[in-house]
Each structure stands twice: as structure tokens, then as C-alpha cells.
Amino acid sequence: MGKDIYNAYPVAREVFHEVDDILGKKLSQIIFDGPIEELTITENAQPALMAVSIATLHVIEHLFGKSFSCNKEISYMCGHSVGEYTALCASGALSLASAARLLQVRSTAMCEASSQCEGGMLALLGTETDEVDKLLNSLELNDVCEIANDNGGGQVVVSGSTSAIKQLISTMKDSNIKRMIRLQVSGPFHSRFMNPAYDIIADFTKNIHINRPSIPIVFNATAKEEEDPQIIKSLITRQIISRVRWRETILYMAQKGIKKCVEVGPGQVLSNLVKRISSSIDTRSISSLNNVHDFVSDFSLVE
């Protein structure tokens, strides 16, 4: 992922090289050439997603001749989990170097927290949060399992102990849930199991400079916009132990009158979720060089 953009534009190469330098390793080589087993390790996956997304954004800005952070036609930015760091960087709240350092600390801390527990994440399809809450209550699993992602569109992800995940899977045939998929992740993220990581990230963010974002960001932990740098520090720290309120985030922006949503970065998972959450929002995903060129041809940031 991202290799086509890297090869085509110097502004993209600058992003990858800077992230490589900050992390002290050739992450770009892993992104482009794998192996996939190494890329999907949490310590690599988190900064890789951010690097590809920011490189893509920089190419779009280069082609338009205008920075996103200066464009008043963009009403909000947001990101899902790691994507929130991309939003912070794109809005000018975080420098690329600070975002890379934060993700380096975040991913390492989350892996360490995961090693202290036996747990994982389970995607529940064809259901909503109310039904999942009832199921967890009926099984008396609230102390060992909780909703980690409210993705909307009939998709809820839970984090829990290994035994709780197994118990949930065993109940599927007796529930209204259409499908359960165990996620290939290293731990029970966005839950109380990440409390050890919370302390590490909270301490590290004390020394990170955050600017007031030029474009309001709607945050995962609250599904509300925030611009105060000190509160933002608290929110990105809380994020790792809090539910990702993606459904609420999209509904919040829809209620504010948002009609267009552009997803920048690998894949189009979020665009598909947005479509299922709100039919009033027209979505588009930009995940390749061809997508970038099509977008620049079809739209103007100042229309």
C-alpha cells in the first residue's frame, strides 16, 4: 500500500522518509514489500496507516495547490482509532514527527498491556449496541468484556478476556446476531484492559505540543468536536480505554449538515460504514494514486 504514491510524488516520499527517521527503521520498506506478517504487527501497523494516509493527503494538497488545514470548505475531520492521529496531523494540531512518536509510544504501550492479559476482539455483525449490552448483561460478562467499537451499520466490536470471547461465540446460535468474527489483533484494545497503556501515553503526551486544529475534529471518545489543545491531549489518551463512537460521530456530523465525506487512506471500510449509518452523506474513498487523480479531476476544494 502507498507504493504508487511514493514512486510518483516527492511530497509523498518526504512523508515516508520522515516517519522512517523518527522511528529509526525502514518502515516504508515494510509497508511496500512486507512481509505482511511484519506489517500487521501493532508497532508497525499503526504508524504505517498514518504514514500512508498523510502521504496521500500531501499529494492531494500538492495537486490542488492548497493545504487542507487552510481550507474553509472542510467543516470537520475525524478518524477511526489510529485514524484520529491522521486527522490531528492533517488539521495542523500535530506535526508529522509528533504523530509518529505518539504512535510509536502508543503501539508499544498497547502491546505491553496486551501481554499482561489474555484477551482479544470480536466483531458482531447484524446487531447494534443496545442488543450487545443486553447480551453481555445476560451472560454476566460486563466485568470481562465491553463494547470497543460502535461502528454502526449493524457492526459492533467487543473487547474481552479470551474466555469471554469464547463464551460469546458459543451463544451466537441462540442470539439474533448474524455473524461473529474474531479479529486478528494482538489484544483487547479500546477497553479497560488497556489501563496500563493509558498511564504511559498520558505521561508521554505531557511533553507533546498540540496546536489548536485549523479544522474542528470530532473525537472517538466523545463523538463531539473539540479544539482546545489541553482537552485534546486528554481525549487522545482516553481513546485507548474508551469506546470508538464511530456511529455517533457520523450522526453528529450529519446533524450538522454534512453532505459529503471523503475517506483518505488504505481501503474503503469507513466509507462503507458511513453509507450504512447515514444515507444523506455522499461518500468517497481515496486509497490509490488513481483515486487521487480521479478526485482531483472531479472535485475542487473551493467549489
C-alpha positions as CSV (number, residue, x, y, z in Angstrom):
1,M,0.0,0.0,0.0
2,G,1.2,3.5,-0.8
3,K,4.0,2.5,-3.1
4,D,2.3,4.0,-6.2
5,I,2.1,7.4,-4.4
6,Y,5.6,7.1,-3.1
7,N,7.0,6.5,-6.6
8,A,5.0,9.3,-8.3
9,Y,5.4,12.3,-6.0
10,P,8.4,13.7,-4.0
11,V,5.9,15.1,-1.4
12,A,4.8,11.6,-0.6
13,R,8.4,10.3,-0.4
14,E,9.2,13.1,2.1
15,V,6.4,11.8,4.5
16,F,7.6,8.2,4.4
17,H,11.3,9.2,4.9
18,E,10.5,11.4,7.8
19,V,8.5,8.7,9.5
20,D,11.4,6.2,8.9
21,D,13.8,8.7,10.5
22,I,11.6,9.3,13.5
23,L,11.0,5.6,14.1
24,G,14.6,4.7,13.5
25,K,13.8,1.9,11.0
26,K,12.8,1.5,7.3
27,L,9.0,1.2,7.9
28,S,8.4,2.3,4.3
29,Q,10.2,-0.8,3.1
30,I,7.9,-3.0,5.3
31,I,4.9,-1.1,4.0
32,F,5.8,-1.6,0.4
33,D,7.5,-5.0,0.4
34,G,6.3,-6.8,3.5
35,P,6.3,-9.4,4.7
36,I,2.6,-8.9,5.6
37,E,3.2,-10.7,9.0
38,E,5.7,-7.9,9.9
39,L,3.5,-5.1,8.6
40,T,0.5,-6.3,10.7
41,I,2.4,-6.2,14.0
42,T,0.8,-3.4,16.0
43,E,4.1,-1.4,16.3
44,N,4.3,-1.3,12.5
45,A,0.6,-1.2,11.5
46,Q,-0.3,1.9,13.5
47,P,2.4,4.3,12.1
48,A,2.1,2.7,8.7
49,L,-1.6,3.6,8.4
50,M,-0.9,7.1,9.4
51,A,2.1,7.5,7.0
52,V,0.2,6.2,4.0
53,S,-2.8,8.5,4.8
54,I,-0.7,11.6,5.4
55,A,1.3,10.9,2.2
56,T,-1.9,10.7,0.2
57,L,-3.2,13.9,1.7
58,H,0.0,15.7,0.9
59,V,-0.2,14.6,-2.7
60,I,-3.8,15.9,-2.9
61,E,-2.8,19.2,-1.4
62,H,0.1,19.4,-3.8
63,L,-2.1,18.8,-6.8
64,F,-4.7,21.3,-5.6
65,G,-2.1,23.8,-4.6
66,K,-3.8,24.3,-1.2
67,S,-3.4,22.9,2.3
68,F,-6.3,21.1,3.9
69,S,-5.6,22.9,7.1
70,C,-6.2,26.3,5.4
71,N,-9.4,25.3,3.5
72,K,-12.6,26.7,5.0
73,E,-14.7,24.4,2.8
74,I,-13.8,21.5,5.0
75,S,-16.1,21.5,8.0
76,Y,-14.8,18.6,10.1
77,M,-12.1,16.0,10.3
78,C,-12.3,12.7,12.1
79,G,-10.6,9.3,12.2
80,H,-11.3,5.8,13.5
81,S,-8.9,4.8,16.2
82,V,-5.4,5.3,14.7
83,G,-7.0,7.4,12.1
84,E,-7.6,10.1,14.7
85,Y,-3.9,10.8,14.7
86,T,-4.1,11.3,10.9
87,A,-6.9,13.8,11.5
88,L,-4.8,15.6,14.1
89,C,-1.8,15.8,11.7
90,A,-3.9,16.9,8.7
91,S,-5.6,19.7,10.7
92,G,-2.3,21.0,11.9
93,A,-2.8,20.1,15.5
94,L,0.1,17.6,15.5
95,S,3.3,17.8,13.5
96,L,4.1,14.6,11.5
97,A,7.1,14.0,13.8
98,S,4.9,14.2,16.9
99,A,2.2,12.0,15.4
100,A,4.8,9.3,14.6
101,R,6.4,9.5,18.0
102,L,3.0,9.3,19.7
103,L,2.0,6.2,17.6
104,Q,5.4,4.6,18.4
105,V,4.7,5.0,22.1
106,R,1.0,4.2,21.8
107,S,1.6,0.9,19.9
108,T,4.3,-0.3,22.2
109,A,2.3,0.5,25.3
110,M,-0.8,-1.3,23.9
111,C,1.3,-4.4,23.1
112,E,2.8,-4.4,26.6
113,A,-0.7,-4.0,28.1
114,S,-1.9,-6.9,25.9
115,S,0.9,-9.1,27.2
116,Q,-0.4,-8.6,30.7
117,C,-3.8,-10.2,29.9
118,E,-5.3,-12.9,27.8
119,G,-7.9,-11.3,25.6
120,G,-8.9,-10.3,22.1
121,M,-11.6,-8.6,20.0
122,L,-14.8,-9.9,18.4
123,A,-16.8,-8.3,15.6
124,L,-20.6,-8.8,15.9
125,L,-22.5,-8.3,12.7
126,G,-26.2,-7.7,12.3
127,T,-26.6,-6.1,15.6
128,E,-26.4,-2.7,17.5
129,T,-25.0,-1.6,20.8
130,D,-28.3,-2.0,22.8
131,E,-28.6,-5.6,21.9
132,V,-24.9,-6.3,22.6
133,D,-25.3,-4.6,26.0
134,K,-28.2,-6.9,26.8
135,L,-26.3,-9.9,25.8
136,L,-23.3,-9.0,27.9
137,N,-25.6,-8.4,30.9
138,S,-27.5,-11.7,30.4
139,L,-24.2,-13.6,30.4
140,E,-22.8,-11.6,33.3
141,L,-19.7,-10.7,31.3
142,N,-19.6,-6.9,31.9
143,D,-16.5,-7.2,34.1
144,V,-14.5,-9.0,31.5
145,C,-16.0,-7.8,28.2
146,E,-17.2,-4.5,26.8
147,I,-18.0,-2.7,23.6
148,A,-14.9,-1.3,22.0
149,N,-16.2,0.0,18.6
150,D,-19.7,1.2,17.9
151,N,-19.1,1.2,14.1
152,G,-22.8,1.5,13.1
153,G,-24.4,-0.2,10.1
154,G,-25.1,-3.3,12.2
155,Q,-21.5,-3.7,13.3
156,V,-20.3,-3.7,16.9
157,V,-16.9,-4.8,18.1
158,V,-16.2,-6.0,21.7
159,S,-13.0,-6.4,23.6
160,G,-12.8,-9.0,26.3
161,S,-10.9,-11.9,28.0
162,T,-10.2,-15.0,26.0
163,S,-12.8,-16.9,28.0
164,A,-15.5,-14.2,27.5
165,I,-14.9,-14.1,23.7
166,K,-15.3,-17.9,23.6
167,Q,-18.5,-17.7,25.6
168,L,-19.9,-15.1,23.3
169,I,-19.1,-17.2,20.2
170,S,-20.9,-20.2,21.8
171,T,-24.1,-18.1,22.2
172,M,-24.4,-16.9,18.6
173,K,-26.9,-19.6,17.5
174,D,-29.2,-18.6,20.3
175,S,-29.0,-14.9,19.6
176,N,-30.2,-12.5,16.9
177,I,-26.6,-11.8,15.8
178,K,-26.0,-12.8,12.2
179,R,-22.2,-13.4,12.4
180,M,-19.3,-13.2,14.8
181,I,-15.7,-12.7,13.6
182,R,-12.7,-13.0,15.8
183,L,-10.3,-10.1,14.8
184,Q,-6.7,-10.8,14.1
185,V,-5.3,-8.3,16.6
186,S,-2.8,-8.7,19.5
187,G,-5.1,-7.6,22.3
188,P,-8.4,-6.3,23.7
189,F,-8.0,-2.7,22.5
190,H,-10.2,0.3,23.4
191,S,-11.2,-1.2,26.8
192,R,-10.2,-1.3,30.4
193,F,-7.6,-3.9,29.6
194,M,-5.5,-1.0,28.2
195,N,-5.3,0.8,31.5
196,P,-1.5,0.1,31.8
197,A,-1.0,1.8,28.4
198,Y,-3.2,4.7,29.4
199,D,-0.7,5.8,32.1
200,I,2.3,5.6,29.7
201,I,0.6,7.6,27.0
202,A,-0.8,10.2,29.5
203,D,2.8,10.7,30.7
204,F,4.2,11.0,27.2
205,T,1.6,13.4,25.9
206,K,2.6,15.9,28.6
207,N,5.6,16.8,26.6
208,I,4.0,16.8,23.1
209,H,3.0,20.1,21.7
210,I,-0.6,20.3,20.3
211,N,-1.8,23.2,18.3
212,R,-5.4,24.3,18.1
213,P,-6.7,22.4,15.0
214,S,-7.5,24.7,12.0
215,I,-10.4,22.4,11.2
216,P,-12.6,21.0,14.1
217,I,-12.0,17.4,14.9
218,V,-14.8,15.1,16.1
219,F,-13.2,12.7,18.6
220,N,-13.7,9.0,19.1
221,A,-14.1,9.1,22.9
222,T,-17.0,11.6,22.9
223,A,-18.3,11.9,19.3
224,K,-18.1,15.6,19.8
225,E,-15.9,18.3,18.3
226,E,-13.1,19.8,20.4
227,E,-10.4,22.4,19.6
228,D,-8.8,23.1,23.0
229,P,-5.2,21.6,22.9
230,Q,-5.2,20.5,26.6
231,I,-8.6,18.8,26.2
232,I,-7.3,17.1,23.0
233,K,-4.4,15.7,25.0
234,S,-6.9,14.1,27.4
235,L,-9.1,12.8,24.6
236,I,-6.3,11.0,22.6
237,T,-5.1,9.5,25.9
238,R,-8.7,8.3,26.8
239,Q,-9.2,6.9,23.4
240,I,-7.3,3.7,24.1
241,I,-9.5,2.8,27.0
242,S,-12.7,4.1,25.5
243,R,-15.3,3.0,23.0
244,V,-14.8,4.3,19.5
245,R,-18.1,6.1,18.9
246,W,-18.0,6.0,15.1
247,R,-21.7,5.7,14.5
248,E,-22.3,8.7,16.8
249,T,-19.5,10.6,15.1
250,I,-21.1,10.3,11.7
251,L,-24.6,11.1,13.0
252,Y,-23.2,14.2,14.8
253,M,-21.8,15.5,11.5
254,A,-24.9,14.6,9.6
255,Q,-26.9,16.6,12.1
256,K,-24.6,19.5,11.5
257,G,-25.5,19.4,7.8
258,I,-22.5,17.5,6.4
259,K,-23.4,16.1,2.9
260,K,-20.0,14.9,1.6
261,C,-17.4,12.6,3.3
262,V,-14.0,11.7,1.8
263,E,-12.1,8.8,3.3
264,V,-8.3,9.1,2.7
265,G,-6.1,6.1,3.4
266,P,-5.9,2.3,2.7
267,G,-9.2,0.6,1.9
268,Q,-12.8,1.9,2.0
269,V,-14.1,0.3,5.2
270,L,-15.1,3.6,6.8
271,S,-16.8,4.9,3.6
272,N,-18.9,1.8,3.6
273,L,-19.8,2.3,7.2
274,V,-20.8,5.9,6.6
275,K,-23.1,4.8,3.8
276,R,-24.9,2.4,6.2
277,I,-25.1,5.0,9.0
278,S,-26.4,8.0,7.1
279,S,-27.9,7.8,3.6
280,S,-27.8,11.7,3.4
281,I,-24.0,11.7,3.2
282,D,-22.3,11.1,-0.2
283,T,-19.1,9.2,0.4
284,R,-15.8,8.7,-1.5
285,S,-12.6,6.8,-0.7
286,I,-9.1,7.7,-1.9
287,S,-6.7,4.8,-1.3
288,S,-4.6,4.8,-4.5
289,L,-2.9,7.0,-7.0
290,N,-5.7,6.5,-9.5
291,N,-8.2,7.5,-6.8
292,V,-6.2,10.7,-6.1
293,H,-6.1,11.7,-9.8
294,D,-9.9,11.0,-10.2
295,F,-10.7,13.0,-7.1
296,V,-8.6,16.0,-8.3
297,S,-10.3,15.8,-11.8
298,D,-13.8,15.6,-10.4
299,F,-13.8,18.0,-7.4
300,S,-12.4,21.3,-6.4
301,L,-11.7,22.1,-2.7
302,V,-13.0,25.5,-3.3
303,E,-16.2,24.7,-5.1
